[in-house]
Amino acid sequence: MHYSIGKFSKLTRLSVHTLRYYENEGLLRPQRDGSNRRYYNESDYQWLLFILRLKAVGMPIKDRRSLCGAVHRAQIAGGHD
C-alpha cells in the first residue's frame, strides 16, 4: 500500500513538517511518483518505527543520520535500493 504524506502523517501521528524534516535530515527516503509527490510504503513505516525507537532511547539525531546513511549505502551496494 502507498501513502501520501498526509495519510502517512495520520498513520504515524507525526506532522507533515516532521516527516519533511526527517527526509531533509536523511532519516527517511520516500519514493516519488510521476508528479514528484512523495509516497510512503510499509517498509518506510517500519523504518520510521525503528528511527523513533532510536530517538526514544536517546540517540542524538547526528548519530541517527550517520546510521541511516550507512544503511542506505549498504542497501545500494547490495542492490536493494
Sequence and secondary structure as in RCSB ss.txt:
>XXXX:A:sequence
MHYSIGKFSKLTRLSVHTLRYYENEGLLRPQRDGSNRRYYNESDYQWLLFILRLKAVGMPIKDRRSLCGAVHRAQ
IAGGHD
>XXXX:A:secstr
  B HHHHHHHHT  HHHHHHHHHTTS   EE TT  EEB HHHHHHHHHHHHHHHTT  HHHHHHHHHHHHHHH
HHTT  
